[in-house]
Amino acid sequence: MKVSTKGRYALRLMLDLAINNSGEPISLKDIARRQGISDKYLEQIISVLNKANYVKSIRGAQGGYILRMKPEEYTVGMILRLTEGSLAPVACVEDEENTCDRVHDCATIMVWQKMNDAINEVVDSITLADLVDFEMQKAGQYVI
């Protein structure tokens, strides 16, 4: 499993919205500048996030985007699954019930299932708030 730029940039976009949250909408141009990502590419990604109600769009001259929920309510898994689809390493472990014809004869299913479980455990245990905290600590802006 390899996360595409779409998934990586969606996570960075959401993190930027969380870090720079002042209650005012944040423009895509500002996010694009801070993150070094094309604003045209961010437009495609924000559209997906907006349709899923992860962000709220504010129109007008002072418009932009804000998070719909608190950063602790988003997991990395939510954001990546929205933009990437399944995070499973192979198709046969994507669904709850494995419908592969070889499931009972496949010695490698255990490997794929353990990888899938590990990936899901990691991405579902990290919140956007965790990433904000990490970023603030890294930047030396975190006060205990």
N, C-alpha and C positions, 0 to 999 in steps of 0.2 A: 504494500500500500504506500502510495506516495501522494502527499497533499500538494495540490496544484497551486499556482499563484493566486487563483481566485479564492481558495480557502485561506491561504496565508494572508492575503490582503484584506479579506473580510474580517479576520481576527484583528489585524492591525487597525482597521477602520473603527471597529467597535471599541478597541482599547483607547484609541485617540478620543473618541466621543466620551468615554468614561473618565479619562484623565483630565480632559479640558472642560468638563461639565461645570458650567457656572450658572446654569438655569436658562441661559440664552442659547438659541440655535447656533450650530457651528456649520459654516459653509464647507462644501466639498473642496473648494479651491484651497481653503486653509489646511484641511486634512491632507490634500494632495501635496501641498508644499512641505508640510512637516514630515510626511511619510516618504516623500520622494517617489510618489506613484502618480501615474497619469490620471488627470481628473476625468477623462473619458472612460477609462477602465473602472474608476471608482463609481461613476454613474451607473454602469451595468451592475455592479455589486450592490450598491445602495438600493437599487430597484428591487432586488431579491429580498434584501433585509426589510425593506418597507412593506412589501407584499406579505411578508410573514409576521408583520407587526412587531418586529424587533426594534425598529426606529420609527420616530414620528417626523414627518416632513412638515416644515413650516414655510409657507410661501411668502414672497415679498422681498423687498430690498434688504431687509435685515433677516431674511429667512435662512434656513439651513436644516440641520437634523439634530435631534436629541434622542437619547435612549428612552424607550417606553417603560422599561422596568429598571430596578436598581441593579447595579453591576453584580451583586451577589446572586441575582436570580438567573443570570446567564451562565451556562457552562461552555467550556471550549467545545465539548461534544455537540451541543446544540448548534453552535455557529458553523462548525465544520460539516456536520451532517446536512445542514440547510444548503450549503454551497457546494459540497462535494458529493452528496448522496451517501451511500453506504461507506463505512470505513473498514469493512471486512477485507481481510487479505485475499480471500478467494470467495467466489460466488456461493459455494455450497454452505457457508456458515453465515450468510447474510440474514436469513430468516430464523424465527424461533424454531420452526420444524424443518429439519433437513430433508429435502425431497430428492436428493441425489440418488441415482440408481445404485451407486456403489457404496453408499453410506455404511452398510454392514460388512463390506469386504475391503474397506479402505483403511490401511494402517496409518496413513498420514492425517486422517481427520482430527486426531487428537492434537497434532501440531497446530493446525489451522484454527481449531476451536480455542486453544490456549492463547494463541496470538490475538485472536479476536477479543477474547475476554480481557486480556491485558490492555489492549488499545482502548477498549471501552471504559475500563476502570480508570485509566489515566485521564482521558479527555473528559469524563463525566465527574471527576473529582476536583477539577481545577475550574474556578469561576473567573469571570471577568474581574471581580474585586480582588482575587488573588493576584492576577496579572498587574493590576493597578498598584497593589502593595509592593510587588516585586520591582516594578518600574520606579516607584518612589524611593525604595531602598537603594536601588542601583544609582539613582540620580542624587542620592544624599539628601533627599527632601523629606525623609520619613522621620517623624518625631515620636518617641515613645513616652 
